[in-house]
Amino acid sequence: MLKPLTSNEFKLEELNRHKFEKLSFDKAILVTGATENHAYHLPMGTDTYVAYAVVQKVARMTPGTLLLPPIPFGVSDQLMPYPFTITLTPETLSAVIFEVMESCILQGITRFLIINGHGGNNSAIDVAMRKLRRLYPTAKVAVNLAWWISGPKLAPEGTFGPDFGIGHAGEAETSAALYVVPHLVDMSVARGEWPSSPREVRVSTTIPETSRTGATGDPSKATAEKGRALITALADYLARFLKEMDKAGWNFAGAKWEDLAL
């Protein structure tokens, strides 16, 4: 029987072949991150740091989980030209995601959970998942597209206000960074704003067009405790999801979602 690992024996980049062959993995987690401007106060790698912190907790709680190295670049063209942003095209990111999962499939791992750290990556993830299922019909893929939305909503009631602290470098993201990488956060220069937008129309804009600071939301309300609450709540949820998937043989229709409040 697969047992939860208590150390970092689930991190692929830290395993040698001798150690890897003594362990047993039946699924993999992949983080799609970003390296981009996060206003004046958060590190460029916030999206990757936080998503990777979540999945490390998940892997520790979930038997048989191989944690793949995070992809640190994403589709971040909407942050240009705010310094310092690295961006890929959706086609490039989609190809990387697909080829990473294909490599795993060819070596026996066919079950995947993708944790996305950046909203600009969504279309690339969708294309990669569709291609994977078309070429490898027995593969199973699930994804959480937005930790910065799911985490605050799953956190204990009252952790955040009615808007759940959602925004770019806003309350939720800043709270998560204060918990995960406090030494990289400079709250003395944290500034935010709430750009207005139509309710029922999606407008194609860039962050520089809508935000002078590069932030949306109010980072001044952020605390490390709020970050701990949202990351812990999301990690617990995802661990329960994977355990239920394992129990159901990754038959999505056969899972008992209601019983687990998933």
SEVEXTI-958841 format. One line per 4 residues: number of its first residue (from 1); for each residue x, y, z of N, C-alpha, C. Coordinates in pm, 1 decimal, padded with zeros to 6 digits. Atoms other than C-alpha are relative to their C-alpha. Layout:
N
NUM = X Y Z X Y Z X Y Z; ... .
This chain:
262
1 = 00084.5 -00119.7 00000.0 00000.0 00000.0 00000.0 00088.1 00124.9 00000.0; -00073.1 -00124.9 00004.5 00121.9 00350.2 -00084.7 -00021.6 00077.0 00129.9; 00008.6 -00074.4 -00124.8 00200.5 00559.5 00222.5 00040.7 00145.9 -00022.6; -00041.9 -00139.2 00011.4 00223.9 00938.0 00266.1 00147.3 00015.2 00035.2 .
5 = -00140.7 -00024.5 -00026.1 00580.2 01066.5 00258.7 00013.7 00113.6 00099.9; -00015.5 -00100.8 -00104.3 00703.0 01268.6 00553.8 00110.2 00099.3 -00032.1; -00106.3 -00092.7 00038.3 01005.5 01432.6 00385.7 -00030.0 00053.2 -00139.0; 00018.0 -00050.1 00135.1 01061.7 01579.0 00040.4 00025.8 -00107.7 -00104.1 .
9 = -00026.6 00110.4 00091.5 01087.0 01235.7 -00121.7 -00094.8 -00002.1 -00118.9; 00094.2 -00006.9 00111.8 00806.5 01336.2 -00358.5 00044.5 00101.0 -00105.0; -00046.0 -00101.4 00094.7 01003.8 01613.9 -00533.2 00091.8 -00063.0 -00103.9; -00075.5 00067.4 00104.7 01125.9 01480.6 -00866.3 00141.4 00054.1 -00013.2 .
13 = -00133.0 -00056.9 00023.4 01418.1 01722.3 -00897.5 00099.2 -00034.4 00109.7; -00088.9 00034.2 -00110.3 01557.6 01606.3 -00561.8 00027.1 -00150.5 00010.4; -00016.7 00144.9 -00005.5 01539.0 01232.0 -00632.2 00108.8 -00046.6 -00096.0; -00089.1 00068.6 00093.8 01820.0 01024.1 -00776.1 -00067.5 -00130.4 -00043.2 .
17 = 00063.3 00121.2 00052.2 01748.3 00705.3 -00967.8 -00010.3 -00108.2 00107.7; 00000.1 00102.4 -00105.1 01842.2 00481.2 -00674.5 -00119.0 00020.5 00093.6; 00110.2 -00029.0 -00090.6 01591.7 00654.8 -00448.8 -00134.4 -00013.4 -00071.1; 00126.0 00001.9 00074.0 01324.2 00690.4 -00716.6 -00051.6 -00143.0 -00015.6 .
21 = 00043.1 00137.4 00025.9 01318.1 00317.5 -00790.2 -00041.2 -00074.2 00126.4; 00045.1 00060.3 -00125.2 01262.6 00238.8 -00421.4 -00139.1 00050.6 00039.8; 00129.0 -00059.0 -00032.2 00951.9 00457.2 -00412.6 -00103.7 -00041.4 -00103.0; 00108.0 00036.4 00092.1 00616.1 00416.8 -00583.9 -00092.0 00119.4 -00019.4 .
25 = 00085.4 -00114.0 00033.5 00422.0 00690.4 -00762.6 -00102.0 -00042.7 -00104.5; 00103.9 00033.4 00097.4 00092.5 00656.9 -00945.7 -00070.9 00122.6 -00056.8; 00057.1 -00125.0 00051.7 00007.9 01022.5 -01013.4 00102.2 00111.4 00017.8; -00094.1 -00111.2 -00005.3 00183.2 01354.6 -01064.6 -00074.0 00131.7 00009.4 .
29 = 00052.2 -00136.1 -00008.0 00120.0 01718.3 -00979.8 00095.5 00092.6 -00073.7; -00078.7 -00098.6 00073.8 00236.2 01997.3 -01209.8 -00052.8 00139.2 00030.6; 00034.7 -00140.8 -00021.2 00239.5 02368.2 -01123.3 00035.1 00079.4 -00125.1; -00026.7 -00095.7 00106.7 00206.1 02622.3 -01402.5 00003.9 00138.2 00063.7 .
33 = -00017.7 -00126.3 -00069.7 00344.1 02947.4 -01269.1 00018.7 00117.3 -00093.8; -00027.7 -00119.3 00079.0 00461.9 03284.0 -01393.9 00114.4 00076.1 00065.7; -00099.6 -00094.5 -00050.1 00744.6 03532.3 -01358.2 -00038.2 00135.1 -00059.4; 00060.6 -00122.7 00051.6 00588.3 03875.3 -01386.5 -00010.2 00105.1 00109.6 .
37 = 00018.5 -00109.2 -00094.6 00539.3 04211.9 -01223.6 -00117.5 -00027.0 00093.0; 00106.6 00008.9 -00099.9 00338.9 04195.6 -00901.6 -00001.1 00127.3 00082.9; 00001.8 -00133.0 -00060.1 00308.8 04565.8 -00830.3 00137.7 00031.7 00059.0; -00128.0 -00040.9 -00055.5 00578.2 04726.6 -00616.5 00046.5 -00088.8 00114.7 .
41 = -00031.3 00061.1 -00129.0 00563.0 04500.5 -00313.5 00020.0 -00150.9 -00001.7; -00010.8 00145.6 00002.6 00548.6 04133.6 -00422.3 00108.7 -00045.1 -00098.1; -00102.9 00051.3 00091.3 00823.1 03922.2 -00584.0 -00059.1 -00044.5 -00132.9; 00044.7 00036.4 00135.2 00802.6 03845.9 -00955.0 -00048.5 -00145.1 -00006.2 .
45 = 00035.9 00141.9 00002.5 00769.5 03475.0 -00875.6 -00116.3 -00037.9 00089.1; 00108.7 00027.2 -00095.0 00464.9 03507.2 -00647.1 -00091.3 -00112.8 -00044.5; 00095.0 00101.6 00048.0 00234.8 03295.7 -00865.4 00057.4 -00140.5 00012.6; -00064.7 00131.0 -00008.0 00485.7 03011.4 -00873.6 00025.2 -00040.1 00144.7 .
49 = -00029.7 00030.4 -00140.2 00593.7 03034.7 -00509.6 -00122.5 -00052.3 00074.0; 00118.0 00036.0 -00078.0 00240.7 03016.3 -00372.4 -00059.7 -00132.4 -00048.2; 00055.5 00125.6 00051.5 00111.0 02742.3 -00603.6 00086.7 -00118.7 00040.8; -00090.8 00109.3 -00037.2 00419.5 02533.1 -00528.7 -00007.6 -00030.0 00149.5 .
53 = 00018.3 00022.5 -00143.7 00371.2 02583.4 -00154.0 -00124.7 -00083.5 00026.1; 00124.1 00076.6 -00015.0 00016.2 02452.1 -00186.7 00023.1 -00146.7 -00032.9; -00012.3 00139.1 00044.4 00115.0 02139.1 -00377.7 00099.4 -00079.6 00084.2; -00087.9 00073.5 -00091.0 00397.7 02052.7 -00140.2 -00079.8 -00054.9 00117.3 .
57 = 00087.0 00048.5 -00107.4 00138.2 02027.6 00135.4 -00087.0 -00115.4 -00049.6; 00084.8 00104.7 00057.1 -00084.8 01821.9 -00092.9 00077.7 -00129.9 -00014.8; -00079.9 00121.1 00023.1 00192.2 01579.2 -00186.2 00033.8 -00071.2 00130.3; -00031.3 00062.2 -00129.2 00282.5 01522.4 00178.8 -00118.9 -00078.1 00055.8 .
61 = 00120.1 00062.8 -00054.6 -00077.0 01424.2 00255.0 -00056.4 -00109.1 -00088.9; 00063.1 00087.6 00098.2 -00143.9 01212.8 -00053.8 00096.2 -00108.3 -00045.9; -00089.9 00108.6 00039.7 00017.1 00870.2 -00105.6 00017.1 -00009.7 -00151.6; -00025.8 00027.9 00140.7 00181.8 00800.7 -00440.2 00007.7 00120.6 -00090.0 .
65 = 00000.2 -00122.3 00080.1 00210.5 01161.9 -00551.4 00141.7 00044.8 -00031.8; -00128.4 -00053.0 00045.1 00510.4 01273.0 -00756.5 -00018.3 00147.8 -00032.4; 00008.3 -00143.0 00023.9 00561.7 01648.9 -00748.9 00104.5 00040.0 -00103.8; -00089.2 -00040.0 00107.5 00708.4 01772.3 -01076.0 00052.5 00141.3 00026.3 .
69 = -00048.6 -00137.3 -00015.2 00927.1 02085.5 -01087.6 -00099.0 00097.8 -00063.0; 00097.3 -00095.5 00055.0 00709.3 02394.0 -01142.9 00050.5 00064.0 -00128.6; -00033.3 -00077.9 00119.3 00700.8 02569.4 -01478.0 -00002.3 00146.9 00041.5; -00005.9 -00133.5 -00059.9 00818.6 02920.0 -01377.0 -00043.5 00113.4 -00090.8 .
73 = 00041.6 -00104.2 00093.2 00709.0 03109.3 -01689.4 -00139.6 -00029.9 -00052.4; 00135.2 00017.9 00049.3 00356.4 03167.5 -01816.0 -00033.8 00101.0 -00107.5; 00048.7 -00094.7 00099.9 00146.2 03371.4 -02055.0 -00030.2 00130.1 00073.5; 00007.2 -00121.1 -00082.3 00203.8 03713.3 -01901.3 00007.3 00127.7 -00081.6 .
77 = -00011.3 -00117.7 00085.2 00184.1 03951.9 -02195.3 -00084.2 00117.1 00049.9; 00083.7 -00109.0 -00051.2 -00089.0 04151.4 -02016.4 00071.6 00085.9 00103.8; -00076.6 -00077.0 -00097.7 00171.6 04266.3 -01763.4 00108.2 00084.3 -00064.9; -00097.4 -00081.5 00069.2 00405.1 04409.3 -02023.6 -00052.9 00144.3 -00011.0 .
81 = -00144.8 00003.5 -00016.4 00579.7 04652.8 -02008.3 00044.4 00021.1 00144.0; -00042.0 -00018.4 -00138.9 00577.0 04665.8 -01626.0 00116.5 -00094.0 00030.9; -00118.2 00083.6 -00025.7 00917.6 04541.1 -01507.3 -00022.2 -00091.0 00120.7; -00066.2 00057.8 00113.8 01014.2 04271.0 -01501.1 -00074.4 -00127.2 -00032.9 .
85 = 00091.3 00107.4 00037.3 00788.8 04031.4 -01687.0 00060.3 -00085.9 -00110.7; -00039.6 00096.8 00102.7 00882.4 03716.1 -01880.6 -00127.8 -00067.1 -00049.3; 00124.1 00058.8 00052.0 00609.5 03588.6 -02111.8 00026.5 -00101.5 -00109.6; 00002.4 00099.1 00107.2 00551.6 03285.2 -02329.3 -00127.7 00020.0 -00080.5 .
89 = 00125.1 00003.0 00074.1 00297.5 03250.5 -02605.5 -00084.3 -00115.7 00053.3; 00083.7 00113.6 -00041.0 -00002.1 03028.4 -02527.0 00040.4 -00129.1 -00069.3; -00040.7 00119.8 00074.8 00121.8 02789.1 -02796.5 00122.8 -00065.2 00063.0; -00122.3 00053.6 -00061.9 00463.8 02753.3 -02630.5 -00031.8 -00066.0 00133.5 .
93 = 00032.4 00056.8 -00131.3 00324.4 02699.7 -02281.4 -00081.4 -00128.1 -00015.1; 00080.9 00119.7 00022.2 00066.5 02451.1 -02409.5 00087.2 -00117.4 -00040.3; -00089.1 00107.3 00044.4 00340.2 02251.7 -02581.9 00084.1 -00052.7 00114.9; -00081.3 00043.2 -00114.5 00553.1 02244.8 -02266.6 -00083.3 -00084.8 00095.4 .
97 = 00087.1 00076.6 -00090.7 00262.6 02128.8 -02048.3 -00028.2 -00138.3 -00057.8; 00031.0 00128.1 00063.9 00167.5 01859.3 -02296.9 00120.7 -00092.9 00002.0; -00117.7 00086.7 00010.0 00522.2 01730.0 -02340.8 00048.8 -00047.4 00136.0; -00032.2 00045.7 -00136.0 00583.4 01718.4 -01964.9 -00089.7 -00117.4 00037.4 .
101 = 00092.6 00108.7 -00034.7 00270.6 01506.6 -01914.4 00022.7 -00121.5 -00089.7; -00027.3 00112.6 00089.0 00349.5 01294.7 -02219.5 00121.8 -00077.4 00046.8; -00119.1 00067.6 -00053.0 00693.9 01220.2 -02073.4 -00036.5 -00090.5 00116.5; 00044.3 00080.6 -00114.1 00525.3 01098.0 -01756.9 -00077.5 -00123.0 -00047.1 .
105 = 00080.3 00111.8 00050.4 00279.3 00882.2 -01951.2 00088.7 -00109.3 -00057.2; -00089.7 00098.4 00062.2 00558.3 00714.2 -02145.4 00081.5 -00077.3 00103.2; -00071.8 00068.3 -00108.0 00714.8 00619.7 -01809.5 -00095.3 -00054.1 00106.6; 00093.1 00073.7 -00084.5 00397.0 00487.0 -01651.0 -00091.9 00079.6 00089.5 .
109 = 00090.5 -00080.8 -00081.7 00227.2 00780.4 -01476.2 -00102.5 00065.5 -00091.2; 00105.6 -00045.0 00091.2 -00108.4 00861.2 -01637.0 -00107.7 00083.9 00068.9; 00098.9 -00078.2 -00074.7 -00294.3 01055.7 -01367.0 00065.3 00130.6 00045.4; -00062.2 -00130.3 -00021.8 -00235.0 01428.6 -01327.9 -00094.8 00098.0 00067.8 .
113 = 00068.3 -00117.2 -00053.2 -00339.0 01726.1 -01120.5 00087.0 00120.3 -00032.5; -00068.9 -00124.2 00032.1 -00240.7 02067.0 -01256.2 -00050.3 00108.0 00093.9; 00034.8 -00115.2 -00082.2 -00234.3 02361.6 -01016.4 00055.5 00123.4 -00070.3; -00040.2 -00116.8 00076.2 -00228.3 02687.0 -01205.8 00020.9 00119.8 00090.7 .
117 = -00030.7 -00115.4 -00082.8 -00066.9 02994.1 -01057.2 -00032.6 00133.8 -00062.1; 00016.6 -00127.3 00070.4 -00158.0 03255.0 -01316.9 -00113.6 -00009.3 -00100.8; 00118.9 00006.2 00084.2 -00482.5 03335.1 -01497.0 00028.6 00001.7 -00148.7; -00033.0 -00004.9 00141.5 -00311.8 03403.5 -01828.8 00032.5 -00135.0 -00059.6 .
121 = -00036.3 00134.5 00047.3 -00219.8 03034.3 -01849.8 -00120.9 -00086.3 -00036.5; 00117.8 00087.2 00009.4 -00577.6 02907.2 -01864.5 -00021.2 -00060.8 -00137.7; 00026.9 00052.3 00134.1 -00616.0 02874.1 -02240.4 00105.6 -00102.1 -00040.7; -00107.3 00094.7 00033.3 -00278.4 02700.6 -02277.6 -00021.5 -00133.8 00070.2 .
125 = 00028.0 00122.8 -00074.1 -00372.0 02449.3 -02007.6 -00113.7 -00077.1 -00065.7; 00115.7 00065.0 00062.7 -00705.4 02376.9 -02174.1 00040.0 -00071.0 -00128.9; -00043.6 00061.8 00126.1 -00543.6 02310.0 -02512.5 00086.4 -00123.0 00027.4; -00087.1 00113.6 -00032.3 -00279.2 02083.8 -02355.9 -00080.0 -00118.8 00051.2 .
129 = 00083.1 00107.8 -00053.6 -00541.8 01883.5 -02164.9 -00080.5 -00067.7 -00110.1; 00079.2 00057.5 00109.0 -00758.7 01837.1 -02473.1 00087.2 -00086.2 -00091.6; -00090.5 00076.5 00085.8 -00462.2 01722.2 -02681.0 00041.9 -00129.9 00068.0; -00042.6 00119.9 -00073.3 -00349.4 01481.9 -02409.3 -00109.0 -00105.7 00000.1 .
133 = 00110.0 00096.7 -00005.0 -00692.0 01319.8 -02376.7 -00029.9 -00057.9 -00138.4; 00023.7 00049.2 00135.5 -00721.5 01291.7 -02754.3 00104.0 -00104.4 -00039.9; -00107.9 00091.2 00040.1 -00383.4 01122.0 -02800.8 00019.4 -00114.2 00099.0; -00015.7 00102.4 -00103.8 -00385.4 00928.6 -02470.6 -00133.1 -00010.3 00076.2 .
137 = 00135.6 00001.8 -00057.3 -00752.2 00848.7 -02394.8 -00008.8 -00056.6 00141.1; 00006.7 00057.6 -00134.3 -00672.6 00651.3 -02079.3 00060.6 00091.3 00106.0; -00057.2 -00094.5 -00096.6 -00489.1 00943.1 -01918.8 -00112.2 00076.6 00069.7; 00097.1 -00076.4 -00077.9 -00674.0 01135.7 -01648.1 00065.3 00130.6 00045.1 .
141 = -00054.9 -00130.7 -00035.3 -00624.7 01507.3 -01587.6 -00106.3 00082.9 00071.2; 00085.8 -00095.6 -00070.3 -00777.6 01746.8 -01335.1 00081.2 00127.5 00021.5; -00071.9 -00126.6 -00013.8 -00692.6 02112.3 -01282.7 -00071.9 00092.8 00095.9; 00050.0 -00115.3 -00073.6 -00737.7 02391.0 -01033.3 00058.9 00122.7 -00068.1 .
145 = -00046.7 -00109.4 00084.6 -00718.2 02705.1 -01244.1 00037.8 00125.8 00076.6; -00020.7 -00128.3 -00068.0 -00701.1 02973.4 -00974.8 00009.4 -00017.9 00150.8; -00015.1 00014.4 -00145.1 -00556.3 02918.2 -00627.3 -00042.5 00127.4 00071.9; 00029.4 -00128.7 -00062.2 -00608.5 03290.3 -00556.6 -00150.0 00025.2 00011.6 .
149 = 00145.4 -00005.7 -00016.3 -00983.8 03239.1 -00595.0 -00046.9 -00114.3 00090.0; 00043.1 00117.1 -00077.6 -01028.6 02885.8 -00458.0 00043.9 00009.6 00145.5; -00052.6 -00005.5 -00136.6 -00806.4 02939.7 -00153.1 -00080.5 00091.6 00090.5; 00080.0 -00088.9 -00085.3 -00987.2 03246.2 -00015.2 -00143.2 -00048.5 00021.1 .
153 = 00137.5 00048.2 -00014.8 -01329.0 03089.4 -00080.8 -00007.8 -00120.7 00093.4; -00002.1 00117.8 -00086.2 -01228.7 02770.2 00103.7 00047.7 00031.1 00141.6; -00049.1 -00038.3 -00132.5 -01070.3 02954.3 00396.1 -00117.4 00014.9 00096.6; 00108.4 -00014.4 -00098.8 -01269.5 02972.7 00721.4 -00077.5 00129.8 -00019.5 .
157 = 00086.6 -00116.8 00016.8 -01562.3 03210.9 00707.4 00050.9 00116.7 00083.5; -00046.9 -00118.5 -00070.0 -01460.2 03561.9 00799.8 00146.0 00031.3 -00023.2; -00141.5 -00027.2 00028.1 -01099.3 03527.1 00685.0 00013.9 00119.8 -00092.9; 00001.9 -00111.8 00094.4 -01171.3 03761.1 00394.6 -00139.7 00061.1 -00003.2 .
161 = 00128.0 -00066.7 00015.2 -01449.6 04006.7 00317.5 -00079.9 -00057.9 -00114.8; 00087.6 00051.0 00106.0 -01726.6 03965.2 00057.6 00069.2 -00019.7 -00133.8; -00070.3 00015.0 00127.7 -01479.2 04006.3 -00229.9 00109.5 -00105.7 00006.6; -00099.3 00106.7 -00021.6 -01254.2 03728.4 -00085.9 00142.9 00046.3 -00026.3 .
165 = -00136.4 -00050.5 00017.4 -00950.2 03953.9 -00131.2 00058.0 -00024.2 -00137.2; -00047.6 00037.6 00133.3 -00932.8 03859.2 -00498.1 00052.1 00123.1 -00074.2; -00058.6 -00107.0 00078.7 -00712.7 04071.5 -00720.9 00144.1 -00034.2 -00031.8; -00140.3 00022.2 00035.7 -00366.4 04094.0 -00873.8 00088.4 00077.0 00097.0 .
169 = -00082.2 -00058.4 -00106.6 -00118.1 04154.7 -00590.7 -00086.9 00070.9 00103.9; 00093.0 -00056.0 -00097.0 -00421.3 04233.2 -00376.0 00008.3 -00070.5 00134.4; -00001.1 00052.0 -00136.7 -00523.1 04111.3 -00032.2 00033.8 -00148.0 00007.4; -00022.7 00144.8 -00008.3 -00529.5 03735.6 -00099.7 00140.4 -00037.9 -00044.3 .
173 = -00134.1 00034.0 00048.3 -00212.5 03713.8 -00306.8 00108.4 00051.3 00095.0; -00099.2 -00054.5 -00092.1 -00023.6 03939.8 -00069.1 00002.9 -00079.6 00130.4; 00005.6 00083.5 -00121.3 -00142.5 03735.9 00231.4 00074.6 -00130.8 -00022.2; -00066.7 00126.2 00029.8 -00024.0 03416.2 00063.5 00151.1 00018.7 -00005.8 .
177 = -00143.5 -00026.0 00009.0 00315.8 03568.5 -00013.1 00059.6 00029.1 00138.0; -00048.9 -00026.6 -00135.5 00350.4 03696.1 00345.0 00017.9 -00128.3 00079.8; -00011.0 00129.8 -00067.2 00299.3 03337.3 00461.5 00112.5 -00084.9 -00059.2; -00093.5 00090.1 00067.1 00519.3 03162.8 00202.3 00140.5 00059.0 -00011.5 .
181 = -00131.8 -00063.2 00021.4 00800.3 03412.2 00127.6 00001.6 00140.1 00062.9; 00009.3 -00132.5 -00064.3 00774.7 03693.2 00385.7 00122.4 00087.4 -00022.2; -00124.1 -00076.3 00018.5 01137.0 03794.0 00331.7 00007.6 00068.7 -00135.9; -00000.1 -00058.3 00134.0 01053.3 03886.1 -00030.2 -00110.7 00103.5 -00019.4 .
185 = 00112.2 -00093.3 00008.3 00754.4 04110.4 00046.5 00037.7 00131.7 00068.4; -00027.7 -00132.1 -00056.4 00790.5 04486.3 00106.0 -00131.6 00076.1 00015.3; 00130.1 -00062.9 -00022.9 00467.5 04612.3 00260.6 00008.8 00151.9 00007.5; -00012.7 -00145.5 -00006.7 00607.5 04965.2 00289.4 -00033.5 00067.4 -00132.4 .
189 = 00032.6 -00057.7 00131.0 00543.9 05014.1 -00082.4 -00125.5 -00063.8 -00059.6; 00121.5 00066.1 00049.2 00219.0 04814.5 -00108.6 -00109.5 00103.2 -00026.1; 00107.6 -00088.8 00040.0 -00043.2 05012.4 -00297.9 -00095.7 -00077.7 -00089.8; 00096.8 00070.2 00083.6 -00362.5 04895.6 -00463.7 -00107.2 00091.4 -00052.9 .
193 = 00110.5 -00075.4 00056.0 -00664.1 05009.4 -00656.6 -00101.2 -00097.7 -00058.6; 00104.1 00084.3 00058.3 -00991.9 04873.5 -00791.5 -00046.7 00061.7 -00130.7; 00049.4 -00050.8 00128.9 -01034.1 04942.2 -01165.0 -00145.6 -00041.4 -00020.7; 00139.0 00033.1 00027.9 -01398.5 04955.6 -01270.8 -00010.7 -00073.4 -00133.0 .
197 = 00022.0 00075.5 00123.9 -01536.7 04726.2 -01542.6 -00147.9 -00031.6 -00012.8; 00141.3 00035.0 00018.9 -01874.1 04637.0 -01696.8 -00030.4 -00137.1 00058.6; 00034.7 00124.8 -00068.6 -02059.4 04356.0 -01520.1 -00013.8 -00118.6 -00093.8; 00033.5 00112.8 00086.2 -02165.1 04143.1 -01817.5 00078.5 -00002.8 -00130.8 .
201 = -00083.8 -00001.7 00119.8 -01895.7 04217.3 -02076.0 00145.6 -00015.1 00042.4; -00142.7 00014.5 -00026.5 -01538.2 04098.7 -02073.4 00076.7 00090.1 -00095.0; -00076.4 -00095.5 00079.9 -01307.4 04375.9 -02192.4 00145.4 -00046.8 -00006.2; -00137.8 00042.2 00018.0 -00968.2 04282.4 -02337.0 00092.8 00117.4 00027.6 .
205 = -00090.6 -00107.5 -00038.8 -00722.0 04505.6 -02153.4 00128.0 -00059.5 00057.7; -00122.5 00040.0 -00067.9 -00375.1 04491.1 -02002.4 00000.9 00062.4 00138.7; -00011.5 -00058.5 -00134.0 -00280.9 04559.1 -01640.4 00045.0 00146.3 -00007.8; -00037.9 -00141.6 00008.4 -00098.0 04883.5 -01738.5 -00112.4 00092.0 -00045.3 .
209 = 00113.5 -00082.3 00043.0 -00421.4 05003.1 -01900.6 -00100.0 00024.4 00112.4; 00102.1 -00008.2 -00104.1 -00622.6 04950.4 -01583.4 00054.8 00030.6 00138.7; -00057.6 -00017.6 -00133.4 -00379.1 04987.6 -01292.0 00133.0 00074.7 -00008.8; -00125.4 -00077.0 -00001.5 -00110.6 05248.9 -01226.0 00108.3 -00070.1 00080.2 .
213 = -00095.7 00066.1 -00088.6 00051.9 05031.9 -00960.5 00036.1 -00141.3 -00044.9; -00018.4 00140.6 00035.0 00021.5 04690.4 -01123.5 -00076.5 -00091.3 00092.6; 00080.6 00078.8 -00094.5 -00205.7 04579.8 -00838.4 -00147.1 00032.7 -00019.3; 00143.8 -00023.5 -00010.5 -00580.4 04536.3 -00820.0 -00044.5 -00058.9 00133.2 .
217 = 00037.9 00044.3 -00133.4 -00742.7 04508.1 -00480.2 00074.5 00080.8 00104.6; -00057.4 -00075.0 -00111.2 -00621.8 04622.9 -00138.9 00100.8 -00084.4 00077.2; -00099.9 00081.5 -00069.3 -00292.3 04464.4 -00027.2 00022.7 00041.7 00145.1; -00024.6 -00047.4 -00136.9 -00289.4 04673.6 00292.0 -00071.5 -00085.0 00104.8 .
221 = 00074.5 00084.8 -00093.1 -00539.8 04430.4 00447.9 00062.8 -00138.5 00018.0; -00059.3 00134.5 00000.6 -00309.5 04130.9 00393.3 00072.2 -00031.1 00130.1; -00077.0 00049.8 -00114.6 -00167.4 03921.9 00678.1 00049.9 -00140.6 -00031.5; -00052.1 00135.5 00017.4 00042.0 03608.3 00693.1 -00099.0 -00104.6 00048.9 .
225 = 00098.9 00095.0 -00052.4 -00232.1 03441.2 00898.2 -00109.0 -00027.1 -00102.9; 00096.5 00022.2 00108.3 -00481.6 03495.0 00615.3 00061.5 -00088.4 -00108.3; -00067.5 00083.6 00098.5 -00225.0 03344.6 00380.1 00007.0 -00144.6 00043.5; -00003.9 00137.3 -00053.5 -00181.9 03041.1 00604.4 -00137.1 -00064.1 -00011.8 .
229 = 00136.3 00055.3 00003.3 -00559.7 02996.9 00618.8 -00039.5 -00041.5 -00140.8; 00043.6 00034.2 00136.1 -00615.3 03004.8 00243.4 00082.9 -00113.2 -00058.7; -00085.6 00106.2 00054.5 -00317.2 02783.5 00156.9 -00032.3 -00133.4 00065.4; 00033.0 00123.8 -00070.8 -00402.0 02526.6 00423.9 -00135.1 -00053.7 -00045.3 .
233 = 00134.2 00043.9 00041.9 -00769.6 02517.3 00321.9 00002.8 -00059.7 -00140.0; -00006.3 00051.0 00136.4 -00689.0 02469.4 -00045.8 00077.8 -00130.7 -00005.8; -00077.7 00123.8 -00000.7 -00422.9 02205.9 00022.0 -00081.8 -00116.0 00056.0; 00084.9 00104.9 -00058.0 -00663.6 02009.7 00242.9 -00106.0 -00045.3 -00100.6 .
237 = 00102.7 00031.6 00100.6 -00931.4 02028.1 -00026.2 00058.0 -00085.7 -00111.5; -00059.8 00073.0 00112.1 -00699.2 01909.8 -00302.7 00047.9 -00138.6 00042.0; -00040.0 00131.2 -00049.1 -00562.1 01627.6 -00088.5 -00120.5 -00092.7 00011.7; 00121.8 00081.2 -00007.5 -00916.3 01506.6 -00020.7 -00049.3 -00037.7 -00139.2 .
241 = 00038.3 00028.6 00138.0 -00988.6 01534.1 -00392.0 00082.4 -00116.1 -00056.4; -00084.8 00106.1 00053.9 -00690.5 01314.4 -00484.6 -00029.0 -00134.5 00066.7; 00031.4 00125.2 -00069.8 -00773.2 01056.5 -00219.1 -00131.7 -00058.0 -00050.5; 00127.2 00047.7 00052.7 -01129.5 01036.0 -00347.9 00017.7 -00053.1 -00142.0 .
245 = -00028.5 00047.5 00135.5 -00999.4 01002.1 -00705.0 00064.9 -00139.1 00004.3; -00065.6 00130.5 -00012.7 -00773.6 00716.4 -00598.3 -00100.8 -00107.6 00039.1; 00100.5 00096.1 -00045.9 -01063.0 00547.4 -00419.8 -00095.2 -00038.3 -00113.7; 00093.3 00023.5 00110.5 -01281.0 00582.6 -00731.8 00068.9 -00047.1 -00127.1 .
249 = -00073.6 00042.8 00118.2 -01007.0 00465.0 -00968.0 00006.2 00107.2 -00107.4; -00000.5 -00115.9 00089.6 -01005.1 00813.2 -01122.2 -00115.9 -00004.7 -00099.5; 00126.1 -00006.6 00072.9 -01356.8 00757.2 -01247.3 -00076.8 00119.1 00056.0; 00056.8 -00123.2 -00051.9 -01485.0 01111.8 -01211.3 -00148.2 -00014.5 00034.4 .
253 = 00142.9 00016.7 -00023.6 -01847.5 01004.2 -01233.4 -00028.8 -00086.0 00122.8; 00022.2 00090.3 -00111.8 -01799.7 00748.4 -00956.9 00040.1 00055.8 00134.2; -00045.5 -00058.8 -00125.8 -01660.8 00984.7 -00694.3 -00117.8 00050.0 00083.0; 00104.0 -00043.8 -00092.0 -01867.7 01075.4 -00386.6 00023.2 00145.4 00040.3 .
257 = -00030.8 -00140.3 -00025.1 -01837.0 01453.6 -00414.1 -00082.1 00055.7 00115.4; 00085.6 -00057.2 -00103.3 -02132.8 01530.1 -00190.1 00046.7 -00039.4 00140.4; -00041.4 00048.3 -00131.7 -02000.4 01317.7 00096.6 00122.3 00075.9 00050.6; -00123.9 -00068.0 -00039.1 -01672.7 01509.2 00093.5 -00011.8 00152.6 -00008.4 .
261 = 00020.9 -00144.3 00018.7 -01822.5 01854.1 00030.9 00100.7 00054.9 -00100.6; -00094.7 -00043.6 00103.0 -01604.4 01874.4 -00276.9 -00074.8 00058.2 -00120.6 .
